[in-house]
Amino acid sequence: MSDALNYLVKARPEAMGAYFKFLKGAGDHLDVRTRDLISVITKVAVQTEGGFRQYLTRALRNGASPDEVIDALLMAFPVLGLARIVWAADILLEMDIPEFRPENLGVEPSWHDIAPMAAVTDGEVTFHEADGRHLFVWRDGEELRVYDSRCPHQVTDIPHLALEGRRLTCPRHHWAFDIETGECVAVGNRPLRRFKHQVVEGRLHGWW
């Protein structure tokens, strides 16, 4: 929430508590994905960038596809108008989420070649790019963990320079992660996205 909303919650807890209870109960008969898509549209309607980023991330996390997000925005055209939809598209382009790139829309998940195992150093974190996606790989002997470089808060692409030892910190809102486990250890409460992986003929592959 914003500082202003936090202030009102503290200043008038009874009134604001009732308001948030109403909002939470208003969508009881909708599935989570539909509620999230409606929330995305409302943030575009009022052109709240932080809220749009946050609810877009939530919608994707709860199963909405990029195609469904785009369809929801276009279906709301009579209310939003072209200017607000273009505003949202500009933010999507800035976020550069791989799944939203035109060539990836509607594409089913598959295996992607990441790197030769010789480039995945034992006991260290390595940074890789595979098919337009940035990845952090932690290796401990035969155990491997492949993480998306995107912060689970607002899908900010965390650069490899943000890694200090085993601690990865998002530069946008300072969520910090233990790269060995993927767990969030500061500010936020959601782990890094972890991809399924396999090793084939000495090369590491990831599934997305």
N, C-alpha and C positions, 0 to 999 in steps of 0.2 A: 504494500500500500504506500501511498504518498505520505510525506510528512504531515500534510494538512489533514488527511483522513486519520492518521494516527493520533493527531491532536484532538480531533473531534471525538474519537473513541474514548480517549482519556477524560475529556471535558464533559461529555454527555454519554456515558456508557449505556444507560437504559435506552435512550432514543436510538443510538447508533446500533446497539445490539439487536433491537427489534428490526431495524432496517436490514441488517445483514442476514438476520434469520428469515425475513421475508424473501430476500434475494435467493437464499439457499433453497428455500422450499418452493419457489416459483417454478422450478424445472423438474419437480418430482416425477412427472410423467414422461419426461424425455430421457433418452439414453445419453450417456456421458458425451459421446462424440457429437451428437446434435447440439447439446448445450454449449460445448466448446466452440463449434462453428458459429453459433449465434453470438457468442461472446466476441469472436474475432470480428464479425460484422459490426457489432456495436462499437468496438474500438476504432474501426475504420470510419464509422459514421461521425464520431467526435474527433477523429484524427489525433488519437493519443498514441504516439509512437511506442513508448515503453509498454503500454498495455497491449498494443498490437503484437509486439515481439513476444511478450510473455504468454498471451493466450494462443498465439500461433504455435508456440512451442508445446503448450499443454495439449492442444488439439492433435498435433502430430504424435505426441507421446501416448495419447489415449486412442490411437488407431485411425485417425483421419489421414487420408492420403493427400498429397499435394494437388491431385486432380480434383478432389472433393473441396479443398480450400478454394481453389480457383473458381470452381462451379458455384460455390456458395456466394462468393463475391459478385460474380456476374449475374446470378439470379437476383441479387439484391440491388441490381442496377436502378430500378425505378425509385428506390429510396436513397441510395448512395450517390448516384450520378457518376458520370465518367471521371470527373476530376478527382473524387475520393478514391476510386478504384485505381487510377493511375498513381495516386499518392501511395497506396498500399503496394502496388507493383514496383515502384521505385525503391521502397524499403526492402522488398523481397530481393531485388537485384543487388542492393548493397549488402544484404546478409549472405548472398551467394550460397544458399543451401543446395548441396549437390542434387537432392531429389527434385528440386524445382527447376533445374535446368531443362530446357525444351527437349534435349536429346534423352533425358532420363524419365520424362513423364510417361507413365503407363508401363514402364519396364519392370519386369518381375525380378526379384532378387536372384543373384547368381554368385558364383565364385570369381574372385578377382586376384590376380597375381600381385603380391606386395613386394617381395624382395627375396634374394637368396638367403638361406639361413646363415651363411658366412657373414652377412651384413647385420645380423641380429645378435649383438654382443651379449654374452652371458653375464648376468649380474648387473646389467645396465639398462637404461631406457634408450631406445632408438626412435628416431622420427623418420617417417616415410611418406611418400606420396604415391597413391595408386589410383589410376583412372579418375583423376580430378578430386580425390579425397585425401585429406591429411590424417595421419594416424600416429599414435604413440604405441610402441610395443615394449612390453616388459618381459624379460626372459630370466628365468631362474632354472638353469639346467635344462631339463626337458619340458618344464612348465612354461607356457607362453600365455600372455594376455594381450589382446589387441583392442585398443580403445580409439573411438572417434575423437578427433581433436576439438569437436564442438562442445561448448559448455552447455549443460542441460538446462540452464536458466533461460537464456535468450539466444541459443545456438551460435554464440560468438565463436569464431574460429580462433582457438588459442594457439599462438605461435610457439615454436619450439624454444625460443629464447625465454619464455615464461616458466621454463622448467628449472628448478634449483634442487639438485639432488633428486629426491623422489617426490618432491612437492611441486605440483603444477597449479599456477594461479591465473585465473582468467583476468585479463587487464581491464575488462569493462566494469564489472561489479565486484571483483576480488573474491569470487568463490574459489576455494582452494581444494585440491584433491591429492590424495595419496595415490601415486601412479602405480604402486605395487598392487593395491586392492581395488582402485577405482573409486573408493568411497570419498565423499565430500567431508573435509575435516575443518572447514572454516566458512562462516557466513551462510552458506546454503545448506540444503538438506537432500539433494539428489545426487546419485553417483554418475560417473562418466558412462556413456553408452559403450557397451562391450560387444564386439563382433565375434561370431563363431569363426574358428580358423581350422586349417589343416595344413600339414606339411606333405608336399608331393614332390618326389625326386629332388629333394634338397632345397625346395623353394616354399616359402610361406604364402599361403592363400587366405583371404578373408571373404566372408559371406555377407553381402548387403545388396 
